[in-house]
Amino acid sequence: MKEIRSTDLLPDELPMDPLHWADAWIKEAGASQVQRNPSAMTLVTARSDGQPSARVVLCRGFVPDPGYLVFYTNYRSRKAVEIENNNRVAAQFHWDALGRQIRVEGRAVRSPDSESDNYFASRDWGSQLGAWGSDQSAPIESRQALITQIRARAQALGLELGESTDALRSDKKPLIARPPHWGGYRLWISTIELWVEGPDRIHDRALWTRDLLRTNENFSVSPWTGERLQP
Ligand SMILES: Cc1cc2nc3c(=O)[nH]c(=O)nc-3n(C[C@H](O)[C@H](O)[C@H](O)COP(=O)(O)O)c2cc1C
């Protein structure tokens, strides 16, 4: 694996647009191929009684203006149930080989259906089938029962599978609609920390915050205020 440790600390005068910096870091992580899933982030949600839970999801979009990131999941999963009850979430990216970390906090709201439709349509059919086949986070008695369930649901969608669930018998690319229980969330960012590994553990970090004001399905945002933090 390539080692590309960045020597760039944050500028003395902190940038006013931390999301553009974050966007550049995410793009650099993608281009540098230092890890298999450079867009992977740990997403933290919390039950309404305060119990947090964490898991990795892929960041499938980062929109610095006005400022949210996008991930996709099953709307009946544990994380989604927690978000529906308490939309305050946190997420964190770490690129070890680049010596960089990004932490964000904010509010998650469902993406517009049209956006989820477009993303779902761009996925390969195996991933599309997976969204129908698995009741994410629900218990199942065995792996075999899961395979049987996926095969049955594939059949219901008019798909003929070969020996394995990812072997399609027909040459035609099937048209699979997005399940209503699967789609995107926009994580609207109200807090962001950029962290750069420094020599002798004198790391460089800064935290920016802003207000999010709910406007119908979206948020309007106030300007950022940023400050450097001790490592
Ligand atoms: C590298 C990686 C990427 C993943 N990407 C996603 C993703 O984009 N969406 C998703 O729902 N789960 C993804 N998962 C699975 C989740 O970590 C998790 O197991 C699943 O979403 C169920 O979480 P929950 O029961 O807390 O809702 C990914 C796991 C890994 C290790």
The ligand as a Gaussian input file, in Angstrom:
#p B3LYP/6-31G(d) Opt

LIG

0 1
 C      -16.579000      -0.660000       4.256000
 C      -18.026000      -0.774000       4.629000
 C      -18.984000      -0.055000       3.929000
 C      -20.329000      -0.136000       4.268000
 N      -21.222000       0.663000       3.608000
 C      -22.518000       0.669000       3.986000
 C      -23.419000       1.593000       3.400000
 O      -23.065000       2.440000       2.563000
 N      -24.730000       1.517000       3.801000
 C      -25.162000       0.629000       4.748000
 O      -26.354000       0.621000       5.062000
 N      -24.320000      -0.239000       5.333000
 C      -22.998000      -0.242000       4.982000
 N      -22.110000      -1.089000       5.598000
 C      -22.637000      -2.033000       6.632000
 C      -22.799000      -1.271000       7.952000
 O      -21.534000      -1.097000       8.582000
 C      -23.749000      -1.984000       8.932000
 O      -23.346000      -3.308000       9.174000
 C      -25.196000      -2.003000       8.409000
 O      -25.539000      -0.792000       7.768000
 C      -26.190000      -2.266000       9.545000
 O      -26.062000      -1.260000      10.517000
 P      -27.231000      -0.972000      11.593000
 O      -27.777000      -2.316000      12.028000
 O      -26.551000      -0.240000      12.721000
 O      -28.266000      -0.130000      10.907000
 C      -20.747000      -1.003000       5.303000
 C      -19.782000      -1.730000       6.016000
 C      -18.457000      -1.601000       5.698000
 C      -17.429000      -2.343000       6.537000

